Amino acid sequence: MYPIIALPHCPATARHILPLEDTRQAAHLQRRNIMPEPATAPVVPPTVFRKGLLLHCGAEVIDRRTLSRVETPSCTESWFPIPHDFLLKEVESQLTAHGFGIGETTHALSHEGKRYFGVLQILRPDDGPDDYSWIVGIRNSHDKTFPASLVMGTRVFVCDNLAFTGEVKLSRKHTRFAVRDLRFMTSRAVGRLGEQFHREDERIAAYKRQRLTDKAAHDLLIRAVDCRAIMPTVLPEVIRYWREPLHEEFRPRTVWSLFNAFTEQFKAVNPHVAAKRSQALHGLCDSVCGLIA
């Protein structure tokens, strides 16, 4: 038996109950840009943390209302874009359903609204560390550059640095049944977050324990350029932050201190680029700490 999903008819108020496997009806609905409603999303506090997303590369931090007004392009025979706001509501709904609280949020658009990056701070069920928090990043595009996806990560309180790891695609591509499958894909991805976040805690603890000499730090800087975690042009700034930390918390000569010297630079790049670079940086630091072979 086919799954049945209620879809709102826009601009009219009537509802249609249709099996989405019916290709002709589904294509008709998608051509009219009609999307199924997600489960009721939680009420999210209006506070926004912006320092970690300065977005100097053409992106703009926006509010939730602006995001909801972004127009979704018309679909084609093989491409069915997911509205940014619809994706956000679905992720919020699944986070709440799995017991995660949502704190501060940031939403950003680039390329004339065609690319979206959102950051949600996750409220921990336990006390947890007092120097950083868990975050979830949401990516979506309306120009076919990448499918909808989640990235998990951390936000360091003292400097507002963000770092991401473990990207999970929520749709293989924006294909005909991307919307139908979105809830299942999101639920599955969110269901794995708890275990992944606790592994992230263990990773950061290892970074804090691993001591670094200046010689070892300088070697890591070169290797970071080689793996494209940073660009050569920002090396002087990273070196300065390592030698003259902006915050007392980063004075110990550890991998964690150098890691935050790197991520300070991520504030000046597009968040999609920052996500890729921080994942490369994690791989490099993991190898130094013996977390990977």
MOBEL-V284463 format. One line per field, one symbol per residue. psi: psi as a letter, one per 20 degrees, with the letter a starting at -180 (. if undefined). burial: # if it has 9 or more other C-alpha atoms within 8 Angstrom, else .. Layout:
psi = ???
burial = ???
This chain:
psi = pqqppppqopiriqqpoqpiiogggghgghhjlpqqprqpqqopqiqpphhimhmiliqpprrhgghiipppqqrahjpnqppghggghgggghgghjjpqpcqqppqqrlkjipppqpppppqirgaqjirrqqpqpqqqjkjhqrprqpraqppghikpqqqrlpopipgrmagkgggigggggggghhiggghghhhghghhhhhhoqprhghghghgghhghjkhrqhhjghgggghghmqiqhhjhpnrhgghghhgihhihjrphhghgghhghgggghhhhjjhq.
burial = ....#####........###....###.###.####.#..#..........####...#.##....#..#.#.##...######.###########...###########...###########.......###########....###########..######...###..###.##.###.###.##..#...#..#..##.###.#.#....#..##.###..###...##..#####..#....#..###################..#########.####.#....
